[in-house]
């Protein structure tokens, strides 16, 4: 917890530092796996980032449009059109009308792309389940809350940077 002056106690500061270090290490490992996946499937770094953002948006119940994805990736409209067309042609994604707004088009994983992802990342899921097998559900619930708080903090900081 925090000391009286609002600053964290040394113990709390150490815990927060260790978590931040763990997140950086996990991000680095995730980046390495993403590069291997990309190399195996002829995907550029932007292609992989696009797939990741499409997946995160879809799982979060907020499917992304090509324009929104271009903004997230920092790509021009022309570059985004090229990326989307290549990803559709390769079978990784598809366009479909948004069921909430038929004027809007959203991007979703296509079945061939999902199969490629399952084949590559399925064994990682086995490793993750094995690594967490002895952790009690309460720890996993706490970790979920921590990751949610960290993600929210990063998103808030990104909004600040964007102005």
Residue, then its C-alpha position, 0 to 999 in steps of 0.5 A: x500500500x501507500x505511505x502517508x504522503x501518497x508515495x508507495x512504500x518501498x515494498x510496494x515500489x519493489x512489487x510495482x517495479x518487478x511487475x513492470x519488468x515482467x511486462x517488458x520481458x513478456x512484451x519482448x518475448x511476444x515480439x520475438x514470437x511475432x517475428x518468427x510467425x511473420x517470417x514463417x508466413x511472409x508477413x511484414x511487421x505491419x501485417x502482424x501488428x494489423x492482425x494483432x489489432x484486428x484480433x484484440x478489437x474483435x475479442x473486445x467486441x469492437x471490430x475495427x474498420x480499415x480506417x481505424x486500423x490505419x490510424x492505430x498503425x499510423x499508416x496512410x490511406x493508400x498504405x492501409x488499402x495495400x495492406x488490407x488487400x494483401x491480407x485478404x488475398x493471402x486469406x488472413x482477413x476478410x471485410x464484412x459489413x458491420x451488423x450495427x452500421x451497414x455503411x461501415x465495413x469491418x475487418x475480421x480474421x478469415x478462416x484460413x488465417x485463423x487456422x494458420x494462427x491456431x497451428x502456430x500459437x496452439x502449442x504456445x497455449x499448451x505451454x501457457x496452461x502448463x506454466x499456470x497449472x499450479x497457480x490457484x484461480x485466485x492468483x489468475x483472477x488477480x493477474x487478470x485485474x493487474x493486466x487490465x489495470x496496466x492496459x488501461x494505464x497504457x491506453x490513458x498515457x497514449x491518449x495523453x501523448x496523442x493530445 
